[in-house]
Amino acid sequence: MAHLRELLLVSSVHLTLIFALAVVGGAIAWVFLSTRLAFPVSTTHAITGAIVTTGVLAFGLNRILWVNLLTKIVLPLLSVQSWHCSWA
């Protein structure tokens, strides 16, 4: 989790056990809900979303590294999805 934290949150953010539990709880809740509703689900997406959401709620919008989130996580995921859809 340290590597993903460094990618998504500014270095001055001090993480606690409560933060980690909130991230894990959020990811578990999302995966459980998605599975129960028969939606496709990715644990990687759930964890990334939980880190960003918990980071915003705990530290504010200015503590998220939005450029890194967009360029290193969102755009690669979209490119894979668009490539996959073009072959379907």
Contact map, one row per residue, 1 for C-alpha under 8 A:
1111100000000000000000000000000000000000000000000000000000000000000000000000000000000000
1111110000000000000000000000000000000000000000000000000000000000000000000000000000000000
1111111000000000000000000000000000000000000000000000000000000000000000000000000000000000
1111111100000000000000000000000000000000000000010000000000000000000000000000000000000000
1111111110000000000000000000000000000000000000000010000000000000000000000000000000000000
0111111111100000000000000000000000000000000000000000000000000000000000000000000000000000
0011111110000000000000000000000000000000000000000000000000000000100110000000000000000000
0001111111000000000000000000000000000000000000000011000000000001110110000000000000000000
0000111111101000000000000000000000000000000000000000001000000011100000000000000000000000
0000010111111000000000000000000000000000000000000000000000000011100000000000000000000000
0000010011111100000000000000000000000000000000000000000000000000000000000000000000000000
0000000001111100000000000000000000000000000000000000000000000000000000000000000000000000
0000000011111110000000000000000000000000000000000000000000100010000000000000000000000000
0000000000111111000000000000000000000000000000000000000000000000000000000000000000000000
0000000000001111101100000000000000000000000000000000000000000000000000000000000000000000
0000000000000111111100000000000000000000000000000000000000000000000000000000000000000000
0000000000000011111110000000000000000000000000000000000000000000000000000000000000000000
0000000000000001111111000000000000000000000000000000000000000000000000000000000000000000
0000000000000011111111100000000000000000000000000000010001000000000000000000000000000000
0000000000000011111111110000000000000000000000000000000000000000000000000000000000000000
0000000000000000111111111000000000000000000000000000000000000000000000000000000000000000
0000000000000000011111111100000000000000000000000100010000000000000000000000000000000000
0000000000000000001111111110000000000000000000100110010000000000000000000000000000000000
0000000000000000000111111111000000000000000000100100000000000000000000000000000000000000
0000000000000000000011111111100000000000000000000000000000000000000000000000000000000000
0000000000000000000001111111110000000000000001100100000000000000000000000000000000000000
0000000000000000000000111111111000000000001001101100000000000000000000000000000000000000
0000000000000000000000011111111100000000000001000000000000000000000000000000000000000000
0000000000000000000000001111111110000000000000000000000000000000000000000000000000000000
0000000000000000000000000111111111000000000001000000000000000000000000000000000000000000
0000000000000000000000000011111111100000111001000000000000000000000000000000000000000000
0000000000000000000000000001111111110000000000000000000000000000000000000000000000000000
0000000000000000000000000000111111111000000000000000000000000000000000000000000000000000
0000000000000000000000000000011111111111100000000000000000000000000000000000000000000000
0000000000000000000000000000001111111111100000000000000000000000000000000000000000000000
0000000000000000000000000000000111111110000000000000000000000000000000000000000000000000
0000000000000000000000000000000011111110000000000000000000000000000000000000000000000000
0000000000000000000000000000000001111111000000000000000000000000000000000000000000000000
0000000000000000000000000000000001111111100000000000000000000000000000000000000000000000
0000000000000000000000000000000001100111110000000000000000000000000000000000000000000000
0000000000000000000000000000001001100011111011000000000000000000000000000000000000000000
0000000000000000000000000000001000000001111111000000000000000000000000000000000000000000
0000000000000000000000000010001000000000111111100000000000000000000000000000000000000000
0000000000000000000000000000000000000000011111110000000000000000000000000000000000000000
0000000000000000000000000000000000000000111111111000000000000000000000000000000000000000
0000000000000000000000000111011000000000111111111100000000000000000000000000000000000000
0000000000000000000000110110000000000000001111111110000000000000000000000000000000000000
0001000000000000000000000000000000000000000111111111000000000000000000000000000000000000
0000000000000000000000000010000000000000000011111111100000000000000000000000000000000000
0000000000000000000001110110000000000000000001111111110000000000000000000000000000000000
0000100100000000000000100000000000000000000000111111111000000000000000000000000000000000
0000000100000000000000000000000000000000000000011111111100000001000000000000000000000000
0000000000000000000000000000000000000000000000001111111110000000000000000000000000000000
0000000000000000001001100000000000000000000000000111111111000000000000000000000000000000
0000000010000000000000000000000000000000000000000011111111111011000000000000000000000000
0000000000000000000000000000000000000000000000000001111111111011000000000000000000000000
0000000000000000000000000000000000000000000000000000111111110000000000000000000000000000
0000000000000000001000000000000000000000000000000000011111110000000000000000000000000000
0000000000001000000000000000000000000000000000000000001111111110000000000000000000000000
0000000000000000000000000000000000000000000000000000001111111111000000000000000000000000
0000000000000000000000000000000000000000000000000000001100111111000000000000000000000000
0000000000000000000000000000000000000000000000000000000000111111100000000000000000000000
0000000011001000000000000000000000000000000000000000001100111111100000000000000000000000
0000000111000000000000000000000000000000000000000001001100011111110000000000000000000000
0000001111000000000000000000000000000000000000000000000000000111111110000000000000000000
0000000100000000000000000000000000000000000000000000000000000001111111000000000000000000
0000000000000000000000000000000000000000000000000000000000000000111111100000000000000000
0000001100000000000000000000000000000000000000000000000000000000111111111000000000000000
0000001100000000000000000000000000000000000000000000000000000000111111111100000000000000
0000000000000000000000000000000000000000000000000000000000000000011111111110000000000000
0000000000000000000000000000000000000000000000000000000000000000001111111111000000000000
0000000000000000000000000000000000000000000000000000000000000000000111111111000000000000
0000000000000000000000000000000000000000000000000000000000000000000111111111100000000000
0000000000000000000000000000000000000000000000000000000000000000000011111111110000000000
0000000000000000000000000000000000000000000000000000000000000000000001111111111000000000
0000000000000000000000000000000000000000000000000000000000000000000000111111111100000000
0000000000000000000000000000000000000000000000000000000000000000000000001111111110000000
0000000000000000000000000000000000000000000000000000000000000000000000000111111111000000
0000000000000000000000000000000000000000000000000000000000000000000000000011111111100000
0000000000000000000000000000000000000000000000000000000000000000000000000001111111110000
0000000000000000000000000000000000000000000000000000000000000000000000000000111111111000
0000000000000000000000000000000000000000000000000000000000000000000000000000011111111100
0000000000000000000000000000000000000000000000000000000000000000000000000000001111111110
0000000000000000000000000000000000000000000000000000000000000000000000000000000111111111
0000000000000000000000000000000000000000000000000000000000000000000000000000000011111111
0000000000000000000000000000000000000000000000000000000000000000000000000000000001111111
0000000000000000000000000000000000000000000000000000000000000000000000000000000000111111
0000000000000000000000000000000000000000000000000000000000000000000000000000000000011111
